[in-house]
Amino acid sequence: MERLEGYLKKIPEFKGANWLIRTPLAIVFILQGLQKMPLSIEDAEAFGLPMSVWFFVAWGELFAGIILLVGGLTIALRPGVGDLLTRFSGIVICGIMTGVILISEPESIMYVLLYEHFHLMLYCGGLFFALRGNRVK
């Protein structure tokens, strides 16, 4: 076991690894929010949602992605504010993805695991930033 730990300590550490998750997650949410613009009642009805919910989802996706990037960039200037922004963005992402998964009316948890894997990965990315904030390496 000590030999394994010795090898692991020799592996260099990459300090900006959170950006490998943060950047694509933010881009996906920004693009999803932009795709819903301009907001229309027809699009909302196609998903069986009232216009008020559609409005919050579209703007929530857009701003969650932007705030996730801004939260990561403010680490040097205002660490506490950046951490709070990152956590807030993660919570919004989790909320939106929970709604997306529930709207698809999955038959079982296995259905979610097998066929909603993209949504599940986005949910896990949001959960990661909601729980860790900017306290990542």
CYANA upper distance limits for C-alpha pairs under 8 A (distance plus 0.5 A):
  1 MET  CA      5 GLU  CA      6.86
  2 GLU  CA      6 GLY  CA      6.64
  3 ARG  CA      7 TYR  CA      6.96
  4 LEU  CA      8 LEU  CA      6.74
  5 GLU  CA      9 LYS  CA      6.67
  6 GLY  CA     10 LYS  CA      7.13
  7 TYR  CA     11 ILE  CA      7.42
 14 PHE  CA    137 LYS  CA      7.85
 15 LYS  CA    137 LYS  CA      5.39
 16 GLY  CA     20 LEU  CA      8.22
 16 GLY  CA    137 LYS  CA      6.54
 17 ALA  CA     21 ILE  CA      8.02
 17 ALA  CA    137 LYS  CA      6.61
 18 ASN  CA     22 ARG  CA      6.44
 18 ASN  CA    136 VAL  CA      6.89
 18 ASN  CA    137 LYS  CA      6.76
 19 TRP  CA     23 THR  CA      6.01
 20 LEU  CA     24 PRO  CA      7.62
 21 ILE  CA     25 LEU  CA      6.69
 21 ILE  CA    125 GLY  CA      7.59
 22 ARG  CA     26 ALA  CA      6.52
 22 ARG  CA     68 LEU  CA      7.50
 22 ARG  CA     69 LEU  CA      7.58
 22 ARG  CA    125 GLY  CA      8.43
 23 THR  CA     27 ILE  CA      6.63
 23 THR  CA     69 LEU  CA      7.52
 24 PRO  CA     28 VAL  CA      6.56
 25 LEU  CA     29 PHE  CA      6.90
 25 LEU  CA     65 GLY  CA      7.65
 25 LEU  CA    122 LEU  CA      7.38
 25 LEU  CA    125 GLY  CA      7.48
 26 ALA  CA     30 ILE  CA      6.56
 26 ALA  CA     64 ALA  CA      7.80
 26 ALA  CA     65 GLY  CA      4.43
 26 ALA  CA     66 ILE  CA      7.08
 26 ALA  CA     68 LEU  CA      6.68
 26 ALA  CA     69 LEU  CA      7.09
 27 ILE  CA     31 LEU  CA      6.54
 27 ILE  CA     65 GLY  CA      6.90
 28 VAL  CA     32 GLN  CA      6.58
 28 VAL  CA     65 GLY  CA      8.06
 29 PHE  CA     33 GLY  CA      6.60
 29 PHE  CA     61 GLU  CA      5.56
 29 PHE  CA     62 LEU  CA      6.45
 29 PHE  CA     64 ALA  CA      7.43
 29 PHE  CA     65 GLY  CA      5.60
 30 ILE  CA     34 LEU  CA      6.68
 30 ILE  CA     61 GLU  CA      6.63
 30 ILE  CA     62 LEU  CA      4.93
 30 ILE  CA     63 PHE  CA      7.71
 30 ILE  CA     64 ALA  CA      8.08
 30 ILE  CA     65 GLY  CA      5.57
 30 ILE  CA     66 ILE  CA      7.25
 31 LEU  CA     35 GLN  CA      6.55
 31 LEU  CA     62 LEU  CA      7.79
 32 GLN  CA     36 LYS  CA      7.22
 32 GLN  CA     58 ALA  CA      8.05
 32 GLN  CA     61 GLU  CA      7.06
 32 GLN  CA     62 LEU  CA      7.66
 33 GLY  CA     37 MET  CA      7.56
 33 GLY  CA     57 VAL  CA      8.21
 33 GLY  CA     58 ALA  CA      5.19
 33 GLY  CA     59 TRP  CA      6.71
 33 GLY  CA     60 GLY  CA      7.94
 33 GLY  CA     61 GLU  CA      5.38
 33 GLY  CA     62 LEU  CA      4.92
 34 LEU  CA     58 ALA  CA      8.02
 34 LEU  CA     62 LEU  CA      7.13
 36 LYS  CA     43 ASP  CA      8.48
 36 LYS  CA     58 ALA  CA      6.49
 37 MET  CA     58 ALA  CA      8.09
 39 LEU  CA     43 ASP  CA      7.99
 39 LEU  CA     54 TRP  CA      8.38
 39 LEU  CA     55 PHE  CA      7.53
 39 LEU  CA     58 ALA  CA      8.47
 40 SER  CA     44 ALA  CA      7.16
 40 SER  CA     51 MET  CA      8.25
 41 ILE  CA     45 GLU  CA      6.61
 41 ILE  CA     50 PRO  CA      8.40
 41 ILE  CA     51 MET  CA      6.34
 42 GLU  CA     46 ALA  CA      6.64
 43 ASP  CA     47 PHE  CA      7.34
 44 ALA  CA     48 GLY  CA      6.82
 44 ALA  CA     49 LEU  CA      5.63
 44 ALA  CA     50 PRO  CA      6.63
 44 ALA  CA     51 MET  CA      6.20
 44 ALA  CA     54 TRP  CA      6.14
 45 GLU  CA     49 LEU  CA      6.04
 45 GLU  CA     50 PRO  CA      7.26
 45 GLU  CA     51 MET  CA      8.26
 47 PHE  CA    103 ILE  CA      8.42
 49 LEU  CA     53 VAL  CA      6.83
 49 LEU  CA     54 TRP  CA      6.87
 50 PRO  CA     54 TRP  CA      6.88
 51 MET  CA     55 PHE  CA      6.54
 52 SER  CA     56 PHE  CA      7.00
 53 VAL  CA     57 VAL  CA      6.62
 54 TRP  CA     58 ALA  CA      6.59
 55 PHE  CA     59 TRP  CA      6.74
 56 PHE  CA     60 GLY  CA      6.02
 57 VAL  CA     61 GLU  CA      6.47
 57 VAL  CA     96 ILE  CA      7.26
 58 ALA  CA     62 LEU  CA      6.87
 59 TRP  CA     63 PHE  CA      6.50
 60 GLY  CA     64 ALA  CA      6.20
 60 GLY  CA     92 VAL  CA      7.45
 60 GLY  CA     96 ILE  CA      8.34
 61 GLU  CA     65 GLY  CA      6.82
 61 GLU  CA     92 VAL  CA      8.47
 61 GLU  CA     93 ILE  CA      7.71
 61 GLU  CA     96 ILE  CA      8.08
 62 LEU  CA     66 ILE  CA      6.96
 63 PHE  CA     67 ILE  CA      6.28
 64 ALA  CA     68 LEU  CA      6.47
 64 ALA  CA     89 SER  CA      5.29
 64 ALA  CA     90 GLY  CA      8.03
 64 ALA  CA     92 VAL  CA      6.91
 64 ALA  CA     93 ILE  CA      7.06
 65 GLY  CA     69 LEU  CA      7.06
 65 GLY  CA     89 SER  CA      7.77
 66 ILE  CA     70 VAL  CA      6.71
 67 ILE  CA     71 GLY  CA      6.23
 67 ILE  CA     85 LEU  CA      6.76
 67 ILE  CA     86 THR  CA      7.30
 67 ILE  CA     89 SER  CA      6.62
 68 LEU  CA     72 GLY  CA      6.94
 68 LEU  CA     85 LEU  CA      7.37
 68 LEU  CA     86 THR  CA      5.67
 68 LEU  CA     89 SER  CA      6.09
 68 LEU  CA     90 GLY  CA      8.04
 69 LEU  CA     73 LEU  CA      6.83
 69 LEU  CA     86 THR  CA      8.48
 70 VAL  CA     74 THR  CA      6.71
 70 VAL  CA     82 GLY  CA      7.77
 70 VAL  CA     85 LEU  CA      8.17
 70 VAL  CA     86 THR  CA      8.50
 71 GLY  CA     75 ILE  CA      7.55
 71 GLY  CA     81 VAL  CA      7.89
 71 GLY  CA     82 GLY  CA      4.58
 71 GLY  CA     83 ASP  CA      6.82
 71 GLY  CA     84 LEU  CA      8.04
 71 GLY  CA     85 LEU  CA      5.52
 71 GLY  CA     86 THR  CA      5.37
 71 GLY  CA    134 ASN  CA      8.21
 72 GLY  CA     82 GLY  CA      6.67
 72 GLY  CA     83 ASP  CA      8.21
 72 GLY  CA     86 THR  CA      7.33
 72 GLY  CA    134 ASN  CA      7.18
 73 LEU  CA     82 GLY  CA      7.85
 74 THR  CA     78 ARG  CA      6.06
 74 THR  CA     79 PRO  CA      6.91
 74 THR  CA     81 VAL  CA      7.87
 74 THR  CA     82 GLY  CA      5.51
 75 ILE  CA     79 PRO  CA      4.95
 75 ILE  CA     80 GLY  CA      8.33
 75 ILE  CA     82 GLY  CA      6.04
 75 ILE  CA     83 ASP  CA      7.94
 75 ILE  CA    134 ASN  CA      7.84
 78 ARG  CA     82 GLY  CA      6.59
 79 PRO  CA     83 ASP  CA      6.59
 79 PRO  CA    134 ASN  CA      8.46
 80 GLY  CA     84 LEU  CA      6.72
 81 VAL  CA     85 LEU  CA      6.63
 82 GLY  CA     86 THR  CA      6.59
 82 GLY  CA    134 ASN  CA      7.47
 83 ASP  CA     87 ARG  CA      6.66
 83 ASP  CA    133 GLY  CA      5.50
 83 ASP  CA    134 ASN  CA      5.33
 83 ASP  CA    135 ARG  CA      7.96
 84 LEU  CA     88 PHE  CA      6.56
 84 LEU  CA    133 GLY  CA      7.44
 85 LEU  CA     89 SER  CA      6.58
 86 THR  CA     90 GLY  CA      6.72
 86 THR  CA    129 PHE  CA      6.76
 86 THR  CA    130 ALA  CA      7.43
 86 THR  CA    133 GLY  CA      5.72
 86 THR  CA    134 ASN  CA      7.06
 87 ARG  CA     91 ILE  CA      6.76
 87 ARG  CA    129 PHE  CA      6.13
 87 ARG  CA    130 ALA  CA      4.63
 87 ARG  CA    131 LEU  CA      7.30
 87 ARG  CA    132 ARG  CA      7.78
 87 ARG  CA    133 GLY  CA      5.27
 87 ARG  CA    134 ASN  CA      8.39
 88 PHE  CA     92 VAL  CA      6.78
 88 PHE  CA    130 ALA  CA      7.11
 89 SER  CA     93 ILE  CA      6.65
 89 SER  CA    126 GLY  CA      7.93
 89 SER  CA    129 PHE  CA      8.19
 89 SER  CA    130 ALA  CA      7.64
 90 GLY  CA     94 CYS  CA      6.69
 90 GLY  CA    125 GLY  CA      8.11
 90 GLY  CA    126 GLY  CA      4.64
 90 GLY  CA    127 LEU  CA      6.33
 90 GLY  CA    128 PHE  CA      7.75
 90 GLY  CA    129 PHE  CA      5.50
 90 GLY  CA    130 ALA  CA      4.72
 90 GLY  CA    131 LEU  CA      8.43
 90 GLY  CA    133 GLY  CA      8.49
 91 ILE  CA     95 GLY  CA      6.71
 91 ILE  CA    126 GLY  CA      7.04
 91 ILE  CA    127 LEU  CA      7.39
 91 ILE  CA    130 ALA  CA      5.84
 92 VAL  CA     96 ILE  CA      6.68
 92 VAL  CA    126 GLY  CA      8.26
 93 ILE  CA     97 MET  CA      6.57
 93 ILE  CA    122 LEU  CA      8.21
 93 ILE  CA    123 TYR  CA      7.18
 93 ILE  CA    126 GLY  CA      5.66
 93 ILE  CA    127 LEU  CA      8.33
 94 CYS  CA     98 THR  CA      6.48
 94 CYS  CA    122 LEU  CA      8.49
 94 CYS  CA    123 TYR  CA      5.68
 94 CYS  CA    124 CYS  CA      8.24
 94 CYS  CA    126 GLY  CA      5.86
 94 CYS  CA    127 LEU  CA      6.61
 95 GLY  CA     99 GLY  CA      6.88
 96 ILE  CA    100 VAL  CA      6.76
 97 MET  CA    101 ILE  CA      6.62
 97 MET  CA    119 HIS  CA      6.88
 97 MET  CA    120 LEU  CA      8.14
 97 MET  CA    122 LEU  CA      7.57
 97 MET  CA    123 TYR  CA      6.04
 98 THR  CA    102 LEU  CA      6.65
 98 THR  CA    123 TYR  CA      7.83
 99 GLY  CA    103 ILE  CA      6.45
100 VAL  CA    104 SER  CA      7.03
100 VAL  CA    119 HIS  CA      8.05
101 ILE  CA    105 GLU  CA      7.59
101 ILE  CA    106 PRO  CA      7.82
101 ILE  CA    112 VAL  CA      8.08
101 ILE  CA    116 GLU  CA      7.78
101 ILE  CA    119 HIS  CA      7.43
102 LEU  CA    106 PRO  CA      7.36
106 PRO  CA    111 TYR  CA      6.53
106 PRO  CA    112 VAL  CA      6.77
107 GLU  CA    111 TYR  CA      6.61
108 SER  CA    112 VAL  CA      7.25
109 ILE  CA    113 LEU  CA      6.80
110 MET  CA    114 LEU  CA      6.50
111 TYR  CA    115 TYR  CA      6.15
111 TYR  CA    116 GLU  CA      7.59
112 VAL  CA    116 GLU  CA      5.21
112 VAL  CA    117 HIS  CA      7.26
112 VAL  CA    120 LEU  CA      8.07
113 LEU  CA    117 HIS  CA      6.23
113 LEU  CA    120 LEU  CA      7.95
116 GLU  CA    120 LEU  CA      6.57
117 HIS  CA    121 MET  CA      6.53
118 PHE  CA    122 LEU  CA      6.86
119 HIS  CA    123 TYR  CA      6.62
120 LEU  CA    124 CYS  CA      6.67
121 MET  CA    125 GLY  CA      6.65
122 LEU  CA    126 GLY  CA      6.76
123 TYR  CA    127 LEU  CA      6.59
124 CYS  CA    128 PHE  CA      6.51
125 GLY  CA    129 PHE  CA      7.05
126 GLY  CA    130 ALA  CA      6.53
127 LEU  CA    131 LEU  CA      6.56
128 PHE  CA    132 ARG  CA      6.43
128 PHE  CA    133 GLY  CA      8.21
129 PHE  CA    133 GLY  CA      5.29
129 PHE  CA    134 ASN  CA      7.90
132 ARG  CA    136 VAL  CA      6.98
